[in-house]
Amino acid sequence: MEKPKVFKAEPTPVKVEEGKTYAWCTCGLSATNPFCNGSHKSLAKEENGQVVMPFKSLKYTAEKTGEVWLCNCKQTKNPPFCDGSHKTL
């Protein structure tokens, strides 16, 4: 699988609402990072007669209203949240 593009080497603080679902960008191409705008679809390719999509959005439903820090480098081990991985880029 391809590696995602590093959008930015720092997280984005986002205010979320309890119960609301958000689509986090996993490819790093979205103009609305850290949220997905469907840009990953441009990476689709055909292999053995089937369309292969190397990335897709990651759905996140907020457990409570408040602020969360979402990853922009796309290297986190705890998606969609920042785990400090950008510090090693």
Secondary structure, DSSP 8 states (H G I E B T S, - for coil): --------SS-EEEEE-TT-EEEE-SSS--TTTTB--SGGGGG-EEETTEEE-S---EEEE-SSSEEEEE-SSS--SSTTB--SGGGG-
